[in-house]
Structures are given as C-alpha cells and as structure tokens.
Amino acid sequence: MANHTSAAWNVLPSRPAPASLGTFYVKHLVDTSEVEVGSRGYESILRLRHQTYAAAGKVAPSTTVSDMVRSGDSRSRIFRLVKDGVTVGSVKISVPEEHDVLETIDGALGYYPSEFPPKTSVIEVSALCIRLGYRRTDVMKLILEISFRALVESGRSHIIVAADRRLQAKYRMIAFRRTGHRYVKPESGELEVMISNLKPCGVYGLHADPLRWNLLLREIHETLVAEGKLRLGVFFASLFWLYALFASISHDIESFFMRRARKKRRDPRRSTTTK
C-alpha cells in the first residue's frame, strides 16, 4: 500500500459560508490536508485523538499522546481538518490490497468475513475524531465527503467502519448496515463492523434516497462530476437531476437539525458527546 505525502487536499471548492447560515455551517471555512506520519500535522492529530478519547473515558488516565499512534497509520491516508489554525477533526482511510490486514476488521476479529466484498473493493474508515465544540456542526458531513472522494478516486465500492452502539444508529441513517460481526476493545466497549455499498448498479451515490443524497452527497457528487472524476451516462445524469428537485425539502430538514443543535448548545444541562 502506497504511503501518501502531505499535500493540500481540498474536498470542495473554497467558498465562505454566508453569515446568515449560523455556526452549524462551518465546513467551507475548514482547510483539509493529507498528512504524513511524523509531521507536525500528524502530531496535532495525535493530540486531538488523545483529547477526544480522554473526554469520552475511552483511555486510561495514564495514556499519553504518543500512545495514540495507531497500527497502520503509516500505510493509510490520514486527513487533518483545520479551522483558524486549530485541528478540529481528523480521519484515517485505508485503501487495502488483498493481503493487507485492516485494523478494525481482521486485525480485531482475527479473520476477514467471507461474505464481505474483497478487500480490493473496500476502504476502511477509522480513527474519526471531531473536536469538542464542532460535533454539532457540518464537520461530520465534511468527513463523509472526504471518505466519498477517497472511495471514488480509489475506484472502490464499499466503505467499512467499526462502530459502538451509540454510533450505529447514525451510520444506519447514512445507509450503513450492521453485519453481526462484533468484538470488544477495552477503551471502546463492544464494536460492530458496518458496511455500505456506495456504488450499487455500478453508480456512485445511487445507494442514497433523494433526501439523503441532497443532504449529504450532492455537493461532493457534483464537484467530482465537474472534475471529470465521476462520469454519468444520460440516464443516471437525468436521475440525479430529478434527485436535485428534492433540495428544498432536504434544506428544511437540515435547518431543523441546525436549530436543534443550537438549542442543545445553549442548554448547559446537556453533556457533549464524542464521535
């Protein structure tokens, strides 16, 4: 598996979010880059991992920042999200070859399930961290866009993740399915492997219904089409044009969740959760 060098890796064209949209919409103010293990950017990601896991009670008090180095970091694509000079998010994406061991799948289960698609058809998304204060913003949507772009650029079809019980419902909302393959990690409790086919019928994005496509994938989908990295025939181009007609309904749903997030931030009785 190739080791990728640090480089600017903008998911979407840079454009500021209108002030009227409020603090929920921040992803267009976030810079995204791919970092090398051992770089200064990587060190900031280790600190974010430590802060995130410590806040969630997933690591022992004696755990240090250097303990946050994950197996396979040097063989994976690691992305850093920065706003105003501060690392606000990170994610690790592995693009395996046939004989590579995936940290959260066969590395944890001790086997690669025979019913799963071949490793050369999947990417593994792991070590996802979002800084406190950004977890009820669209930074999570940006991480999904980063993963979708990596999937398309690698020519793969499926994304695999391992999620605890709290996150499983969120992944199911974005078309991941539970597989029944579980394992226990001391710092995370029981995790279940989940998988999503983002290329049914050979077409990226067709797994999502019109509402979810508008909410989560439309922006990155249209960007990749404009870049020539995602090619659609006349039929599917017309189908996604019809999907776009649901944009106003999707916007109303997003506005509802934005108002809900604002209300939670104003309520001091609510504790902040972690990703």
Summary of the structure (lengths in Angstrom):
residues: 275
radius of gyration: 18.4
end to end distance: 27.2
largest distance: 58.0
contacts: 795
relative contact order: 0.12
helix: 41%
strand: 20%
